[in-house]
Amino acid sequence: MTQYILDTDHITLLQKLHPNLVRRVASIDPDDTAITIITLEEQVRGWFSVIRKYSQSNQYEKLIKGYQGLRDVVNYLSKFKIFNYTLEAHYHFRELREQKIRIGTQYLRIAAIS
């Protein structure tokens, strides 16, 4: 049973080896942690942005770094259980939106999934 859903901020800090978070996550059974498809989308979208930005420029080092980053993030995130954005989650998301909760759209989608 998953008890911890890590969002994009958590994943970014883990990728940067933030000592407190690394220590905390290491103390949790991996079967108790997951991410959502929203986090995967945000991480991949970031690298797609880098690739798009430098694909038509002479800064090929940055383009190469973009492709390496994309590969690395796919490999890294594939280690996690990934929760999908389902029809049920979408209905829950709409209910949360109607409550006019002042939080970002992606955070609401993550909440709806969980």
N, C-alpha and C positions, 0 to 999 in steps of 0.2 A: 504494500500500500504506500503510495507516494504521499509524503508529508511536507515536502519542501519543493516549491516551484521557484526556480531561479529566473529572474528577469534579465533583461539585456544589461542593466547596470551591474548586476552580480557577475554575469559572464565576462563582461569587459574587465572587471577587477580581477577575476580569476585568471584571465589570459595574461594580465600584467603581473601576475603572481603577488597580489596584495597579501601580505603575510597574515593578517588577522582573518581575512575571509578564507584563504587557503587552509589555514589551521582549522577553522570552524567547519568547513565543508569536508575536510579530511576526517573529522570526527563523526560524520554521519554515514550511515550505511548507503552505498550508492543506489541501492534499490529504493531508497526513500527520497531520492531527488529526481527532478525532471525539469524540462524547459517547455515552453509552448512554441507552437509554430510561429507565433508573433516574434519571439526572440530570434528564431532562425531567420525570419524575413528581414528583420532589422539589421542583423549582422551581415547577411549576404548582400542586402541592398547597399550597405556602406561600401563594400568592396566593388560592387558593380559601378557605383558612382566614381570610384577612383579609376577603374578601367575605362569607363566612358570618357572621363575628363582627359585622360592621357592617350587615348587610342589614336587620336589624330594629331598628336604633337610630336616633337622631336625629343621629348623627355622619356625615352624608352626605359630608363632605369625605374621610373615611377610606374610605368605601365607593367613592367615585369613584377615590381613589388605588389601591384594590385592583383595580378593573377596568383602570385604566391600567397598573398593574404586570403584570397578566395579559397584556394585549395586548403590552406591551413584551417580556416574557420569551418569548412565542411567536414574535414577530418575530426576537428575538436568537438563539434556539436554532435557528430554521429555517435559519440560515446554516451550521450544522454537519452533517456526516454523522452519522447516528444509528444506532447498533447496537441491534438488537432483542434481547429476551429470548425465546429460542427453546426448544424442547423439549430440544435438546442442551445449551443453557446451564442449563436447569433440572436436568437430570441431573447436570451438573458441579457445580452449586450444592449438590445433595444430597450428593454425594461430599465436598465441602469441609465441609459441616455435620457429616458423620459423623467427620471428622478433629478435631472440636471445636476448631477454630481460634478463638481469642478475638478476634474482630473483629465489628463490626456486621453485621447481616443485609444491609443495602443494599450495604455494601462487598463482602460475599461475592457478591452478585448481580452487581455490576460485574466482579469477578474472574472469575466464571463466564462472563460474556459475552465477556470478552477472551481 
